[in-house]
Structures are given as C-alpha cells and as structure tokens.
C-alpha cells in the first residue's frame, strides 16, 4: 500500500527501478515462511518517515509494517546516495 508520497516517489523512478521495487515488495508480501523484517529490513533513524527500510540495489524503500492488518505502507523511495547527506 503506497501513501501519496510513496506513490509519487515510485512514479519518479525509471520503469526498470519501479519494476524492481514492485517485484521485491510482492515477494515480501506474499512469502509464507519469512517475516517482512527478515528481508534486509533495517530500522530507520528518527528523521526518516516510517519504522524501517528495505534495500533494493541502490534504492531504499521506507515503510511501516502493520502486522495485524497484513499491510506494508510505503512512505518514500530514494537512491541511497541522495538520502544520507
């Protein structure tokens, strides 16, 4: 589930990167034997929106995981080199 800012961030990416993100999120969301935090999930520092992030190559996807509802909320997506300045 993309928030407004998450969807905008996805749409700004090249098609190839959009597909890579969607593929990884689909694998995470549909895997029966791994918890979402088992997929290269790292907690974020307080200045990033979301409780953590997934890596996908040089991209970072900032998310909240709602286990009760089975939802991964995507808040932002960006290239690693542009996020940590």
C-alpha positions in Angstrom: 0.0 0.0 0.0 1.6 3.3 -1.1 1.0 6.5 0.7 0.6 9.6 -1.5 4.3 10.5 -1.1 5.3 6.9 -1.6 3.4 6.7 -4.9 4.9 9.9 -6.1 8.4 8.7 -5.3 7.8 5.4 -7.2 6.5 7.3 -10.2 9.6 9.5 -10.3 11.8 6.4 -10.8 12.7 4.8 -14.1 10.5 2.0 -15.3 13.2 -0.6 -14.6 13.6 0.6 -11.0 9.8 0.7 -10.5 9.6 -2.9 -11.6 12.4 -3.9 -9.3 10.7 -2.3 -6.3 7.3 -3.8 -7.1 8.9 -7.3 -7.5 10.7 -7.1 -4.2 7.6 -5.8 -2.3 5.5 -8.6 -3.9 8.0 -11.2 -2.8 8.0 -9.8 0.7 4.2 -9.5 1.0 3.5 -13.0 -0.4 6.2 -15.0 1.4 4.6 -17.5 3.8 7.8 -18.6 5.6 9.6 -15.3 6.2 8.5 -12.3 8.2 8.8 -9.0 6.3 11.6 -7.8 8.6 13.7 -10.8 7.5 14.1 -9.2 4.1 17.0 -6.8 4.5 14.8 -4.6 6.8 16.6 -2.0 8.9 15.0 0.3 11.4 15.3 3.9 10.4 16.6 6.9 12.4 14.1 9.5 13.6 14.4 11.9 10.6 13.0 9.3 8.1 9.3 8.6 7.8 8.4 5.0 8.5 9.6 2.5 11.0 12.2 1.0 8.8 13.5 0.4 5.3 14.1 -2.3 2.7 17.1 -2.1 0.3 16.7 -2.9 -3.4 20.0 -2.4 -5.0 20.9 1.2 -4.6 17.3 2.1 -3.7 15.8 2.4 -0.2 12.1 1.9 0.4 10.9 3.5 3.7 7.9 1.6 5.2 5.7 0.8 8.2 4.7 -2.8 8.7 1.1 -3.3 10.1 1.2 -7.0 11.1 -2.4 -7.1 12.3 -3.8 -5.9 9.0 -1.1 -7.5 6.9 -0.1 -4.2 5.2 3.2 -2.7 4.3 2.9 1.1 3.9 5.4 2.7 1.6 6.2 6.3 2.5 9.2 7.1 0.4 11.7 5.6 -2.1 15.1 7.1 -2.9 18.6 6.3 -4.1 21.0 5.7 -1.2 23.4 8.4 -2.3 20.7 11.0 -2.2 19.2 10.1 1.2 22.2 10.2 3.6 23.6 13.6 3.0 
